[in-house]
């Protein structure tokens, strides 16, 4: 006959199958050790395989011989729900699964952590245990008790605690130290996929987990936010009072954890060593383990330290599945290491650590202060009391800095004589803007200048680029405009990498700029003198409408007033000759610049080209020469080919000459210019003699040449002096300007 033995030796559960005479039988199954999880013994029936098939006697004998095995299987199934072990100390290593800083000392203590900061230690029973009933899937009761001690490195300060845990694996990969107790990490707290049930002995109050204090016992499921928690205490039945305990006292304490499967209730009790098990649980929770645990789980301990450290010890441990945990023999438990003689060393270590911490804190504080000072200096702005009234029109430098990615070269749109222009996107509104940085070291007249800038921010016309506001720093002024998608007009005319701009779009842009300039001169509440009209300051929107922009040099005057004398500014080639004598920017000087702009757009040439040979005529002389030969249309941009309107080209060229007349009184107003461009009025008839007399020619030649010599360092280095020899090749023959 067969018999079996269910053995629990602290390392694994095995089943020994033997025959009645105590030794294996040659014709019967061989005796062998098998894990209890393998419910069907691996039996070899070699002798019966040799029987002839169809023999009734043999088949009956085989069936009869299997009957004891059926009884054995039933007993094994019952045995799989009856697991127990006891460790009265851990001498010899105890065959536990250790991980992290966990170790078994030579004295038989299970040390989960040492005094290393930010460390974890795990110790688990090596074999998995089934906590579910195979018949109905319900939870199985269990009971465990253990003796622990937490020895702090400093009195009244230790971290972070111990947890008894049911876990799906023994290593708890990804778990973190400190407040996570080596069970979880910041990303998996509260996730049902953790399948972890724990009883925490926590010595640090973690606000993140709503801990009640820094000395408590809690019941956790998949998270360290406890289902129930209580300050550490026990009920002394002899005195009939509740007494508090300190987890970090360094004294051994005993914990009992009982789970009642039928009631799905978990009870936890704590008491000092050698005290009986309290009759009243310290903390309880209703937990249905069958919905939390897997079919196979591991039981053991997890511990962690943080910035504050300590040693976490387990002195003894017993466990029982479906029955009470075997009692511990407290007399056999190992002793804790002596704590005497550590006080002086701990004090010295504490002093060193506090000194280092103070130095590090001081260095960090200095670095933070330096960073803040540099950051404030980086984004510092100039603000004066009088600017308060312009608040809505002022941008913060920080916003502009972020919008342009630190004024990165990748965002550079262009460079002119008066500054650099960057593309940006405002961080809050996501609005696209253009930011022009202008050097401005002088404070003189700044208030009036800002006032005019803000006033021009109220300009509203479809052919003007909207000036949104400004920002002022030491030696720097930033003007903020609407961003135009298609860039400046001059790039479409002079950039050989772009396809040539058609005449229809050029003529449309010319009329748009004329309309915008008319609005500045006559259509707004004040008269605005732009002072810098040129193709590079004309921007093209998505529909290729020409928009006059860059109001950095503009001036405002009341209608009917006489403009004041100002410093001569602008771009060479677009400056009216009378500026050298009067120093006054007027609507007529704007018209002169508009005339140069007309010739520039129609001819595809700059008014003045510093790189051209010395004998190359300037643009006005060149157009006039073509006109004298009765071929003025030949002055057009050769890139246009034959795709142009001869009538419109002739109109623009002759109007450009008329606007460039050396006598400001002979120039048309912008209202007249618009009538000419719209075809509402013909160009006036004139002769070369009426355009410029020899006396006027000499006066302008001499005066304007002297003026240009004295201002040879003007802003736009790509432009040179606009010779005052306008119409110098004209003779006394009559030339009509009508088209």
Steps between C-alpha positions, in 0.01 A plus 500: 500500500600871462555766766605866474667768707433878456823669607557873569864571569515876477615501141250296296203270534552147367311171489673169559326194358620160633377143495394302804834338560679834504688457176417532132351192338646383169163454334327800655552874470840627601505707823588866442475847650251730324378857557151508650384730220527204265177336611542193278812297593720410213447123516656257262321174446755316292408158635136528396587625153651157434166327554319379195213717389151361544588294808210552739699385798784737425269794437319433825823482689615827343176675595517361851860611538404862412241527776748610771621774265153655485498521878851646489398773253211607721729521801756700301233749390403558861866529599559780244269725707679419825842670486700604802853595596684651792834679533623538857786711369663466163821317581659337198342737249151344533477465121303824455489697176694821576515813287650850530683564828334209680735248664511240775762582763729247661286529815191384310334842466320584178625854431285664230694830482813648648581867553527567127269786393244451220527121517255209479507141624272205424477157665236251378417137557640331188197287402170642375183445701143467371261731686192403295274200550511290184142386553315831532773760436448650845785630717682266736570603858855551617684611811850631557703643784846653506733686732666815367712790617585837345831645618541867396835654419399808700264512797141588407575503126487203264358404165289360362363173634416133441213335316375140513379433147324257270648563155491334156882476490794505737706784350233772467678649194481876457418562866649810660642578846398774741123544539428222244636241751648295214150391392401744224625794298349836408338369182323185623335615824139390516512274194304175528773328298732522805319211682667602827352482853717638780505590868726803543694600811567859395739737681468807275189709434456522122261774393468340156339194657289681760691337786350567842838543674862382502429194717214289370383162375302490175330249273580558132362360175693587180590838649655658808184702559382273778147359513523533876773619732559561868776637722712217638355378832371186675237413756652388831238254627659481845469872564206553266660798322633579154874562493689677222808357330782662303605311190848659501569426865753236402313243713361174357123484446271223380235531228209264430315510168186283470286470190159336530402375155137439586454855632755654256639690797864589574603570862834639619627497858825638646658453842840522667703179503393249767155657523204278406311546177250785553137392501393816318645572153685828457372543144260299282372514142263300286694369199393238248836350410357296214447821299852628570751216508609271220485121512854489636642765732811549710509608865778696662632839600598826335683790659648833393705796621496860383712799593453381858629146544482210740541124525186291456517153657280189499589273794249218438208411275233236467216453253198273467261462207151385593610470861663701778862594458729277707608678819849646516744379762603840628787351700668392176480839327835669427600809693525846350853646473608717791430866447747627760808681374315627189386827652827686466558376145143578403535851640821552304341366183196720558720806547689427178183433305331814631808707410507356150127555466540863607780555248299337222194705594710817497643418156155421364363825642787696344441330165127576516562865590756532220257340256219735604724809474627399157149417385367835620790677335441302182136609486547842657308787345505877533176630648420853605194639674376677190477165318214380721246659269637291212476170687269317257739581213813379674627144460716328759850421383463147633202437271686638199810301590302178518298588189817533290677207672753732652529712183652198332664543161261240364216746562679795337287651223735776390765756593474869424692810583284565806468154646432131460155349451399164648199277460327386817196326641356640824500222762147561627292608201713311241477810282774543239693826531802679360736664750742773397792573733629856479805634683400803704749623757362849555222576749443842351162523332416141592169592659385684190624219279314230696190717500513517121564126472196424715292750305598337172386172649149635448551528124257274316525456123505191280825618337690569822680244713346527845737619771402296806722654766850535634747393766790703639828382648830666578632623166239308304151560367281221365203564271239229452306467173258262337688226317453499122517153348656590162778719632627827358443621145870552426571129547244412235666750264872449564534143630609297198406177677134599495281502189469855361202695633246562226419852387137469609609427857758781491241751379251375761763546773582852373137607523471345846803691631368822346166449676673435833721809463197713412335380822809600700510848345131590488277221630578483873449733794864607474737538211760220497831545315644155438859609408616158377294388200677231296436152364657327800245672728206381292373162617279259313210323668355165398315659205808700392347830607774756555512627859722786608679417823788596731387815679819525704595833336148639457391835648156633592380858450170677528343575166589848378807539722853561381723192553792551735863469407629154588810293457522381142426130486396261229660295226730647237341506161159579647588831673360818348764764413340774709563304820864611490389864526183495711540187710121473496319180412176582319237330289704617197809312623284188535377553142862524381579166667183355348627607156827313556291202614296511175815492285650225718199270459453566128868474402615228741798720600601676819493881484874489566735205454832526682637200310426640154781643283573869551363598160167322559218756510275505805146371466338838430755586230456157346121529476527856368747388232257229385222758491711740289539221246122457498543150649420552867345153529846355428598607851271232646633199689633256236376211718145599405555385144198581285246438778415861588266786416690761297253770601535423873879475480522839323264651757705374795834611352385852412320534833820391674692778322232753590506400868882523491493861379773703674249776571269381782227736385496330159437159647142372511321428827411142588137581425603595146724193476204277580291669231779444244536131597127436492472670159271771633733778378776529236858584585580872456691619193841654554832561332849410604569867566211518744623192677837646581665823407871527470511721808301256711707217365825663612356585841376151567811337357731699726289500814385142490845363412646683802218364711563143389872530563432612857259211562700224333440268798122483461317193619452291191849410382367347183388843378716793394444868438203588287651744255312822461560494129137405457400552141858624436495355153183682414525764231262777419296280273144458615409172672144430590428299816155402396421135430 
